[in-house]
């Protein structure tokens, strides 16, 4: 039995308006609800101490307040959602021991996935936590837009890759892009300069590994549906 720590955990949904591939995405109407509202409602079903949307746009900020959610205005200069999470943490009332970064483009995020990250954060010595899901189809493994996570027997990530050489004898795991950090780890990793690995593969989490931070991986059975382009909306129509 792993030693558990009682932590106060803040769920943050970073939501910027300007996306290169899909501007205004958080306000996209999906079956009568905005995407940000769907994500917020799913996050509220988990047992986090608080959930907030961190945005740089007044349209998103007002939309969240209008549906009764909590929102914080943050800088438009942040290079990543991780940096936005730190500002939101610093501006939040109450002392939180951990933060879960919940992607705004996953309207069907399962509350159990958020709970798994929260549980993981409460294990002793966890700095950062994320999720992986078994992937078997060759075309899914070879999809460079869907990063794969590799980990050791202690369930600690060893690397993340976009491109892999498919091998029938290897079990691959999709990386599900939700992160939990202790507040201390979040404060520290946002001060790190990008690593060569990160720049080459365009994966921010490699910066953390390259600097000696451990990333604990939990497995999930829930498929994640990320909306990155207008075409993706058609793919999830059946789920609405």
N, C-alpha and C positions, 0 to 999 in steps of 0.2 A: 504493500500500500504506500503510495507516494505521499509525502508530507504536504498537506494543503495549507495555504495561507488564506486568511479572509481578506479579500481586497474589495475596494470600492471602485467599480469599473464604469467608465464613461463610453458610450457608443457615439461615434462621430461619423456623419455622412458628409464627406467633402463633395460639394456640388458647385462647379464653376459653370458659367454660361457659355463661354467661348471654347468650343471643342472644334478642333480642326476638321474632323470628319462629320460632326453632327452638332452644329451650334444649337443652343437652347434645349439640349437633350433632357435635362432634369424635368422640364415642364411639359414634355411630350405627353399627350393624352393617350392613355392605354385603357380602353374600355371604361371611360368616364372618370378615371382618376389619373392625376399626373404621376409620372414615374417616381418622382421624389416622394410623393405621398405613399405610394405602394411600398417603397423601401422602408420608409419611416414606420408604417404600420407593422411590417414584418419584424422590424427591429424592436418595436414596442412589445411584441409577444414574447421576447426573450426576457431573461431575468436581470437585465442591466440596471444599474442604479439610475442612469439617466441617458436619454438619447437626444442629440442635437444635430441640426444640419449646419455645416460650416460653409458659407458661400461668399462670393465676391460680387454678387449681383442683387440689386434691390428687388428685381422681379421674382427671383427665387425666394429671397428673404420674406417678402410679403406673402407669397403663395403659401409658404410654410406656416406663417403666423395665422393666415386665413383658415387653414384647416385645423388649427389648434395645436400645432407643433411648436417646438423650441428651435430657434435659429440664432446664429451669431454671424455678424459681418466680419470678413477677414480680407486680407490684402489680395489684390489681383496679381501680385508679383510672384506668388509661390510657384516654384518649378514643379512641385508634385503634391499629391494629396497628403503625403506624409508631413510635409512642411505646413500645410494648411491645418492638419490635425494638431500640431504642436501649438499654433497660435490659438486655436479654439480651446485647447486644454488650458492654456495660460489665461484666457479670458473667462473661463467658466467659473461659476461660483461653487465652492465646495472643493475639498481636497480629494482628488482621485488618484488611486494607486496604479491604475492601468487604463489603457485606451484600446478600443476596438475600432479599426478603420473599416467602415462598411461601404462598399462601392455603390454609387448612386445609379449605376447602369445595370444593376442586377435586381429587377423588380420582383423576382420570385425567390430571393434569398430566403432560405428556410431558417426559422427561429432556432432550430436545433443546431444549425451550423454555427450560429453566433454563440450559442451556449457552449459548444465544444471548445471554441476559442477561449471563452471566459474560464472554463474549467481548466484548460491548459495553462492559462496565465497564473492560475492559483497553485500550480505545482512549484515546489521549491526549485530555484535556479533557472526558471524559464525567463528569458529576456524578451524573445519575440516568438509568436506562434502564428501558424497558417494552416491551410487545409490542402489535402490532396485527394484525388478521386481516381480509382482504377479506370484505365482506358485501354481498350483492346483492339478496336478497329484500326487497321494500318493507316487509313487516310486521316483519322483523328490524331494519331501519334505524329504523323508527318506534317500536320497543320502548324505552320510557323507562327500563326496568330494565337495559338493556344500553348503557352509555355508548359513544360513538363518539370516536375520536381523529383529530385533523387535524394534519398536519405539512407542513413545507416540503421543498424539493428536497434539503436537507442532512439530511433525516430527523430534524429536530428538531421536537418537538410545538409547535403554535401554539395549540391549545385542545382542550378535551374538552367534549362536549355530550351531554346526555340526549335533548333534544328537537331535532329538525332538520326543516326543510321538505324533503321528498323531491324530488329532481331526478334525472330519468333520465340526465342527462349527467354526473352526479357519481359518482365512485367513493368509496364509504364504507368505513370500517374500524372494526370493533368494537375496543374497547379490552380487551385481556386483562389482568386485574388482577394481574400479577406485577411487582414492582419490584426493581431493583438500585440501590444507592446506594454511593458511596464512603463510608467511615466518617466522613470530614470533613463531607460533605454531609448525612448522616443526623443527625449531631450538631447541625448548624446548623438544618435545617428543622424539627426538633422544638421549637425555641425560638420559632418564628414564630407570631404570633396568627392566627386564621382570617381570611381575606380576605372581602370582600363577595361576590365571585364564588363563592367556595367555599360560603358560607352559602346563597346563592341557589340554586345548582345541586346542592348536597350532593355535591360532588366534591373530596376533599382535595387532589388533585394540582394543582388550580387555584391553591391557596395558594402552591405552589412556583413556578409560572409567574409569578404576580402579583408575586413577590419577586425575579424575575430569574434563577431557576435554570433551566438547560437540561435538558430531558428528551429523551433520544435514543430513537427508536422503531425497533425491529427488527420485521420481518414474520414471521409464523408461518403455516403451513398447517394446523396442528393445531387442531381445534375444541376449545373449552374447555367443560366441563360443570360449572357451579357449582350447588351444592346450598344453596339459601337457605330453602326451605320443605319441609314433609313431602311436598307434591305433587311436588316436583322429584325425589324418590326414585323415583317411579313412572316418570318420564321416562327414567331411566338404567338401569332394570332390565335392558334388553337388553344393556347393556355388561358386566353381571356374568356 
